Amino acid sequence: MRSNNYFTLRALAVAAILAGSGQAKADLTFFNNQAAYMAAISAPGVDNFEDLPWAVIGQSVNRQAGEHYYSAWAVEESGNYTDLYTSGSSADQWLSTDRAADYLTFGYFSEKVNGAGGFFFGSDEMGNFKAGQTIRINAIDADGVEQIKIVENATPGSFYGFVSSSHLEYFQVSAVQPNGDYTWVAGNDLALGTIAAAVPEPASYALLLAGLGLLGAVAQRKRA
């Protein structure tokens, strides 16, 4: 009878600890509002791409947004690096890709980057804004949590971003190609930020303490 009680207590203890620790699982949140995104991060830094040359051929560029560091590059579907190009105007420069089907990619973020966002939209072959286009945005964090969003009618004023409770690994944007036409993706004002470490909710603490208490009872009964 004592053995049965022992295994029951042990199972309850493990379940309580797992339930408590489950609250700490990484959460990846999508934002389509700049104010809400900025409210969710701290230590924000923005890279407006104004100092980039007209073309960056076949390589990544190392960039900085405030105190945060990252790399930007263009990649084709096969995974090979392609070329980055800038478009827009001298007063407001955008980052874009060489070919319409290429993915504009941001990654290798410095340690405290939990969020990435910016203004993303479609452009034509001359680098001008192209109305009515659809873009694909996805992000993945250090825990392997990934989200993909498809947004329609993106404009130069359309802000999109992701914030994770874990370190952000990659942020990627591409244009969904319209039938019989081509659209290039463009990005502007990449905003990076950090968040405070996730704090378990009071209910999680209670479950964790209950689990530890049960394990203590198990150990005491075993000694008896």
Summary of the structure (lengths in Angstrom):
residues: 224
radius of gyration: 23.2
end to end distance: 14.2
largest distance: 80.9
contacts: 713
relative contact order: 0.25
helix: 22%
strand: 41%
